[in-house]
Amino acid sequence: MNRYFNIFALIIIGILFLFSGCKDNDVTGVTIFPERCVLYVGESRELTAIVSPDNADDKSVKWAISALSPIDTSLSLDVVSISENGKVKGISEGFARIVCITNNMFCEAKANVIVGYAAAVKGNYTGSLSENGSVINTAFKIGIAYVSEYEAQFGLPFINGESCLVTVNKKDEKTMSFNGTNIIDIQGVMTSVRVTGDVSLDGIGEFEIILSTDPAVTTYSFFGIIENRPF
């Protein structure tokens, strides 16, 4: 009896071992790198899907263009294209969201894409305005509108509602830099205005605005955070 019991036990153990060895390594999550990027029109970049765990049996994914928000149901197909391998290409200035879905349809991740560096700095910024190093307004607002993929209008509401055309370029993977010069009339005096600054993809901007006449020079500085960014 004991002999038959031992044989039966060995069979059960063998079956359990066999099934444990064949157990699937299911996908538990996915992320996209980078989660946010900026492209020029016509520029392409490879997005990478990082599937976990590392030993998942099926690490294949599907790529698609998604709505920017539950309210915005447009697919932004005129802004970017995405290949089946995750290569995103800028088509026109604007914003788009890319979604990556695992093959088992259980996990997904999203990435935000901005086309046009000027589009990346577009928005209304609220922050602290200083004049010659002294804070004069802690809740000041400055707006930036994009003109083309590398040009933007920087608002100067404290100078007769003037603006300055600036050139926007990539500084690094997370920051845009810009600069521009304009000549404006301030109370009958032709004044040179120079604007320089950096804006991060997180929506933080630091700007210097220099007003110069002969011989006076006034320097404004502004540190602001963007409001109502659409991505």
KEMAR-950145 format. One record per residue: residue number from 1; x, y, z of N, C-alpha, C in turn. Coordinates in steps of 0.05 Angstrom, whole numbers, plus 5000, padded with zeros to 4 digits. Layout:
N
R  i  n.X  n.Y  n.Z  ca.X  ca.Y  ca.Z  c.X  c.Y  c.Z
R  NUM  X  Y  Z  X  Y  Z  X  Y  Z
...
This chain:
231
R  i  n.X  n.Y  n.Z  ca.X  ca.Y  ca.Z  c.X  c.Y  c.Z
R  1  5017  4976  5000  5000  5000  5000  5017  5025  5000
R  2  5037  5024  5017  5055  5047  5019  5070  5051  4993
R  3  5076  5028  4979  5090  5031  4954  5073  5045  4933
R  4  5047  5038  4931  5029  5051  4912  5025  5081  4920
R  5  5024  5086  4946  5021  5113  4955  5045  5130  4947
R  6  5069  5119  4950  5093  5134  4943  5094  5140  4913
R  7  5086  5119  4897  5086  5123  4868  5066  5145  4860
R  8  5043  5145  4873  5022  5165  4867  5032  5193  4875
R  9  5046  5195  4898  5056  5220  4907  5077  5231  4888
R  10  5094  5213  4878  5114  5222  4859  5102  5232  4833
R  11  5081  5219  4824  5067  5228  4800  5055  5256  4804
R  12  5042  5260  4826  5031  5287  4833  5052  5308  4834
R  13  5074  5302  4847  5096  5321  4849  5107  5327  4821
R  14  5110  5307  4805  5120  5311  4778  5102  5328  4761
R  15  5075  5324  4764  5056  5341  4749  5058  5370  4758
R  16  5059  5374  4785  5061  5401  4795  5087  5415  4786
R  17  5108  5400  4785  5134  5411  4776  5132  5418  4747
R  18  5119  5401  4731  5116  5406  4702  5101  5432  4697
R  19  5078  5435  4712  5061  5459  4708  5075  5484  4718
R  20  5090  5482  4740  5104  5505  4750  5126  5514  4731
R  21  5139  5495  4717  5159  5502  4698  5148  5514  4673
R  22  5123  5510  4667  5110  5521  4643  5094  5545  4648
R  23  5094  5555  4672  5078  5578  4680  5087  5603  4664
R  24  5068  5618  4653  5074  5642  4637  5084  5664  4655
R  25  5103  5680  4645  5112  5704  4658  5095  5727  4647
R  26  5074  5734  4660  5055  5754  4649  5066  5782  4651
R  27  5058  5799  4633  5065  5827  4633  5050  5841  4656
R  28  5064  5857  4671  5052  5872  4694  5052  5902  4690
R  29  5066  5912  4670  5066  5941  4666  5083  5949  4642
R  30  5080  5975  4634  5095  5985  4611  5098  6015  4615
R  31  5121  6026  4608  5126  6054  4608  5139  6062  4581
R  32  5138  6088  4574  5149  6098  4550  5173  6116  4556
R  33  5194  6113  4542  5217  6132  4544  5223  6144  4517
R  34  5224  6171  4516  5218  6190  4537  5188  6194  4540
R  35  5179  6204  4563  5151  6209  4567  5142  6235  4554
R  36  5160  6252  4548  5154  6278  4535  5177  6286  4518
R  37  5172  6294  4493  5193  6303  4475  5184  6324  4457
R  38  5203  6339  4446  5197  6361  4427  5211  6354  4400
R  39  5197  6359  4378  5207  6354  4352  5203  6378  4334
R  40  5221  6382  4315  5216  6400  4293  5197  6387  4274
R  41  5184  6402  4257  5168  6391  4235  5187  6375  4217
R  42  5180  6350  4211  5196  6333  4195  5216  6317  4210
R  43  5220  6323  4236  5240  6308  4252  5226  6283  4264
R  44  5242  6261  4267  5232  6236  4278  5247  6229  4302
R  45  5234  6213  4320  5248  6203  4343  5236  6176  4351
R  46  5253  6158  4359  5245  6131  4367  5236  6132  4396
R  47  5211  6123  4401  5202  6120  4429  5206  6091  4437
R  48  5213  6086  4461  5220  6059  4471  5199  6051  4491
R  49  5187  6027  4487  5169  6015  4506  5185  5997  4525
R  50  5183  6003  4551  5197  5987  4571  5176  5970  4585
R  51  5176  5944  4579  5156  5926  4589  5167  5911  4614
R  52  5151  5909  4634  5159  5894  4658  5140  5871  4663
R  53  5151  5849  4675  5179  5846  4684  5198  5841  4660
R  54  5224  5841  4666  5244  5837  4645  5241  5810  4631
R  55  5232  5790  4646  5230  5763  4635  5201  5757  4625
R  56  5186  5778  4619  5159  5773  4609  5160  5757  4583
R  57  5141  5738  4580  5141  5721  4556  5135  5736  4530
R  58  5116  5755  4532  5108  5770  4508  5111  5800  4514
R  59  5133  5811  4503  5139  5840  4507  5131  5857  4484
R  60  5116  5846  4465  5107  5862  4442  5086  5882  4450
R  61  5086  5905  4435  5067  5926  4441  5055  5937  4415
R  62  5033  5952  4418  5021  5966  4395  5022  5996  4401
R  63  5027  6012  4380  5029  6041  4383  5005  6054  4369
R  64  4996  6077  4380  4974  6091  4368  4975  6120  4377
R  65  4960  6137  4364  4956  6165  4372  4930  6167  4387
R  66  4932  6180  4411  4909  6181  4429  4899  6210  4431
R  67  4875  6213  4443  4864  6240  4448  4881  6253  4470
R  68  4883  6279  4470  4898  6294  4490  4884  6293  4517
R  69  4858  6291  4517  4843  6291  4542  4816  6278  4537
R  70  4801  6270  4558  4775  6259  4554  4756  6278  4539
R  71  4761  6305  4542  4744  6324  4529  4752  6327  4500
R  72  4778  6327  4495  4788  6330  4467  4789  6302  4455
R  73  4770  6296  4438  4769  6269  4426  4783  6269  4398
R  74  4794  6291  4390  4808  6291  4364  4833  6275  4367
R  75  4842  6263  4345  4865  6244  4347  4891  6257  4340
R  76  4891  6283  4333  4916  6298  4327  4932  6284  4305
R  77  4918  6272  4286  4932  6259  4264  4947  6278  4246
R  78  4940  6304  4248  4954  6324  4232  4979  6334  4245
R  79  4984  6326  4269  5008  6336  4284  5031  6316  4283
R  80  5026  6291  4286  5047  6270  4286  5037  6245  4271
R  81  5057  6229  4265  5051  6202  4256  5067  6183  4274
R  82  5058  6158  4276  5072  6138  4293  5073  6112  4277
R  83  5097  6100  4277  5100  6075  4263  5095  6051  4282
R  84  5093  6027  4270  5088  6004  4287  5111  5997  4305
R  85  5134  6010  4300  5158  6005  4317  5162  6028  4337
R  86  5144  6047  4338  5146  6068  4358  5162  6093  4349
R  87  5166  6096  4323  5179  6120  4313  5159  6142  4307
R  88  5161  6164  4322  5142  6186  4319  5155  6208  4302
R  89  5139  6220  4284  5149  6240  4266  5131  6265  4268
R  90  5144  6288  4270  5129  6313  4270  5118  6321  4243
R  91  5093  6328  4241  5080  6335  4216  5074  6365  4215
R  92  5062  6375  4237  5056  6404  4238  5057  6413  4267
R  93  5059  6439  4272  5062  6450  4299  5037  6443  4316
R  94  5042  6434  4340  5020  6428  4358  5028  6407  4379
R  95  5007  6395  4390  5011  6375  4412  4997  6349  4404
R  96  5009  6327  4413  4997  6301  4408  5004  6283  4431
R  97  4988  6262  4434  4993  6242  4455  4995  6215  4442
R  98  5017  6200  4449  5021  6174  4438  5015  6153  4460
R  99  5001  6132  4452  4995  6111  4472  5007  6085  4463
R  100  5017  6070  4482  5030  6044  4477  5015  6023  4493
R  101  5005  6002  4480  4989  5982  4493  5003  5955  4490
R  102  5005  5940  4513  5017  5914  4512  4999  5894  4496
R  103  5011  5873  4486  4997  5855  4469  4973  5841  4483
R  104  4975  5838  4510  4953  5826  4525  4931  5845  4531
R  105  4935  5871  4522  4914  5892  4525  4910  5901  4554
R  106  4926  5891  4573  4921  5897  4601  4936  5922  4611
R  107  4958  5930  4597  4975  5952  4607  4979  5972  4584
R  108  4979  5997  4592  4984  6018  4572  5000  6041  4585
R  109  5013  6056  4568  5028  6080  4576  5024  6102  4556
R  110  5028  6127  4564  5024  6150  4546  5049  6168  4547
R  111  5054  6180  4524  5075  6200  4521  5065  6224  4507
R  112  5074  6248  4515  5066  6273  4503  5087  6282  4483
R  113  5078  6291  4460  5097  6300  4439  5089  6328  4431
R  114  5108  6346  4430  5104  6373  4421  5119  6377  4395
R  115  5106  6387  4375  5119  6392  4349  5123  6422  4346
R  116  5147  6431  4343  5154  6459  4341  5163  6469  4368
R  117  5188  6478  4370  5199  6487  4396  5184  6511  4406
R  118  5174  6528  4388  5158  6551  4397  5132  6542  4409
R  119  5121  6519  4399  5096  6509  4411  5101  6499  4439
R  120  5126  6491  4445  5132  6481  4472  5133  6503  4493
R  121  5137  6528  4484  5137  6550  4503  5111  6566  4503
R  122  5093  6558  4486  5067  6572  4484  5051  6570  4510
R  123  5040  6592  4518  5023  6592  4542  5024  6618  4558
R  124  5008  6619  4579  5009  6642  4597  5025  6634  4622
R  125  5044  6651  4629  5061  6646  4652  5055  6666  4674
R  126  5052  6655  4698  5048  6672  4722  5072  6669  4741
R  127  5082  6692  4750  5105  6690  4768  5114  6717  4778
R  128  5139  6719  4785  5150  6743  4798  5165  6760  4778
R  129  5159  6786  4777  5172  6805  4760  5189  6823  4776
R  130  5215  6826  4769  5233  6844  4783  5243  6866  4764
R  131  5249  6889  4776  5261  6911  4761  5287  6919  4774
R  132  5309  6916  4759  5335  6922  4769  5341  6908  4795
R  133  5331  6882  4796  5337  6865  4819  5317  6867  4842
R  134  5297  6885  4841  5277  6888  4862  5250  6878  4852
R  135  5237  6861  4868  5211  6850  4860  5190  6872  4860
R  136  5176  6874  4838  5155  6895  4836  5127  6883  4833
R  137  5126  6857  4827  5100  6844  4824  5104  6813  4828
R  138  5090  6802  4847  5093  6773  4853  5073  6756  4838
R  139  5054  6768  4824  5034  6752  4810  5030  6763  4782
R  140  5052  6767  4769  5052  6779  4742  5046  6758  4721
R  141  5034  6766  4699  5028  6747  4677  5041  6756  4651
R  142  5055  6737  4638  5066  6742  4612  5058  6719  4593
R  143  5048  6727  4569  5039  6707  4550  5059  6703  4528
R  144  5062  6678  4518  5078  6672  4496  5061  6657  4475
R  145  5061  6667  4451  5046  6654  4429  5065  6646  4407
R  146  5061  6622  4396  5080  6613  4375  5071  6623  4348
R  147  5091  6631  4332  5087  6641  4306  5093  6620  4285
R  148  5115  6606  4289  5123  6584  4272  5137  6564  4290
R  149  5148  6543  4279  5160  6522  4296  5184  6532  4311
R  150  5196  6554  4303  5219  6565  4317  5218  6595  4323
R  151  5194  6607  4320  5190  6635  4327  5166  6638  4344
R  152  5168  6656  4364  5146  6661  4382  5144  6691  4389
R  153  5120  6700  4397  5116  6728  4406  5116  6727  4436
R  154  5135  6742  4448  5137  6744  4477  5124  6769  4486
R  155  5104  6767  4503  5088  6790  4511  5104  6808  4531
R  156  5100  6834  4528  5112  6854  4546  5089  6872  4556
R  157  5071  6861  4572  5047  6876  4580  5054  6900  4598
R  158  5077  6901  4610  5084  6923  4628  5097  6946  4612
R  159  5100  6942  4586  5111  6963  4568  5091  6969  4546
R  160  5070  6983  4554  5049  6991  4534  5037  6968  4519
R  161  5037  6944  4530  5026  6921  4517  5041  6912  4493
R  162  5067  6918  4492  5084  6911  4469  5090  6881  4470
R  163  5102  6872  4448  5112  6844  4447  5139  6844  4432
R  164  5152  6822  4434  5178  6819  4421  5180  6792  4407
R  165  5187  6792  4381  5190  6767  4367  5216  6754  4375
R  166  5214  6729  4384  5238  6715  4393  5242  6689  4377
R  167  5267  6681  4375  5274  6656  4361  5277  6634  4382
R  168  5263  6611  4378  5263  6590  4398  5279  6566  4387
R  169  5297  6556  4403  5313  6533  4395  5316  6513  4418
R  170  5324  6489  4410  5329  6469  4430  5355  6475  4445
R  171  5354  6474  4472  5378  6477  4488  5389  6450  4496
R  172  5371  6433  4506  5377  6405  4512  5351  6390  4510
R  173  5352  6365  4519  5328  6348  4516  5304  6358  4531
R  174  5308  6375  4551  5286  6384  4568  5282  6414  4568
R  175  5297  6429  4553  5296  6458  4555  5298  6471  4528
R  176  5281  6492  4524  5282  6509  4501  5294  6536  4509
R  177  5311  6547  4492  5322  6574  4497  5312  6593  4475
R  178  5309  6618  4481  5302  6637  4461  5314  6664  4466
R  179  5314  6680  4445  5323  6708  4447  5312  6724  4424
R  180  5309  6750  4429  5299  6768  4408  5304  6797  4415
R  181  5303  6814  4395  5308  6842  4399  5286  6858  4384
R  182  5277  6879  4396  5256  6896  4384  5261  6925  4390
R  183  5252  6943  4373  5253  6972  4379  5225  6981  4383
R  184  5219  6993  4406  5192  7003  4412  5193  7032  4421
R  185  5170  7045  4419  5168  7073  4427  5157  7074  4455
R  186  5173  7084  4474  5164  7088  4502  5164  7117  4508
R  187  5139  7129  4509  5135  7157  4514  5153  7174  4496
R  188  5152  7168  4470  5167  7184  4450  5196  7177  4448
R  189  5206  7158  4463  5234  7151  4462  5236  7123  4449
R  190  5251  7121  4428  5256  7096  4415  5274  7079  4432
R  191  5264  7056  4441  5278  7040  4461  5283  7012  4450
R  192  5307  7002  4454  5314  6975  4447  5305  6956  4469
R  193  5292  6934  4461  5283  6914  4481  5295  6888  4472
R  194  5310  6875  4490  5321  6849  4485  5311  6829  4505
R  195  5301  6806  4495  5289  6786  4512  5305  6760  4508
R  196  5314  6749  4530  5328  6723  4530  5316  6705  4552
R  197  5317  6679  4549  5307  6662  4570  5307  6633  4562
R  198  5300  6617  4582  5297  6588  4579  5270  6579  4589
R  199  5258  6559  4576  5233  6548  4585  5237  6517  4585
R  200  5230  6505  4607  5233  6476  4609  5207  6462  4600
R  201  5210  6436  4594  5186  6421  4586  5167  6418  4610
R  202  5176  6424  4634  5158  6424  4657  5142  6449  4660
R  203  5147  6469  4642  5131  6493  4642  5142  6515  4660
R  204  5168  6515  4665  5180  6535  4682  5198  6552  4664
R  205  5194  6579  4666  5210  6597  4649  5224  6618  4666
R  206  5249  6624  4658  5265  6646  4669  5273  6664  4647
R  207  5266  6690  4649  5270  6709  4628  5284  6734  4637
R  208  5299  6745  4619  5311  6772  4625  5303  6790  4602
R  209  5293  6814  4610  5284  6834  4590  5300  6859  4595
R  210  5316  6867  4576  5333  6891  4579  5323  6913  4561
R  211  5315  6936  4574  5307  6960  4559  5331  6979  4559
R  212  5339  6988  4536  5362  7005  4535  5357  7030  4517
R  213  5362  7053  4529  5362  7078  4514  5390  7090  4518
R  214  5396  7111  4505  5422  7123  4509  5419  7147  4528
R  215  5428  7145  4553  5447  7126  4563  5435  7105  4583
R  216  5408  7107  4588  5396  7091  4609  5392  7062  4601
R  217  5395  7044  4621  5390  7016  4617  5374  7005  4640
R  218  5351  6992  4635  5335  6980  4655  5332  6950  4650
R  219  5336  6934  4671  5334  6905  4668  5311  6894  4684
R  220  5294  6879  4670  5272  6865  4683  5279  6835  4683
R  221  5270  6821  4703  5273  6792  4703  5246  6780  4712
R  222  5241  6757  4702  5215  6744  4707  5219  6714  4710
R  223  5208  6703  4731  5208  6674  4736  5179  6665  4737
R  224  5170  6649  4718  5142  6642  4717  5137  6613  4712
R  225  5113  6604  4719  5104  6577  4714  5080  6578  4696
R  226  5080  6560  4676  5059  6561  4656  5032  6552  4667
R  227  5010  6563  4657  4983  6556  4664  4969  6543  4640
R  228  4951  6524  4646  4933  6513  4626  4948  6501  4602
R  229  4970  6487  4608  4984  6473  4586  4966  6450  4576
R  230  4964  6447  4550  4945  6427  4539  4957  6399  4538
R  231  4979  6393  4552  4990  6366  4552  5003  6360  4578
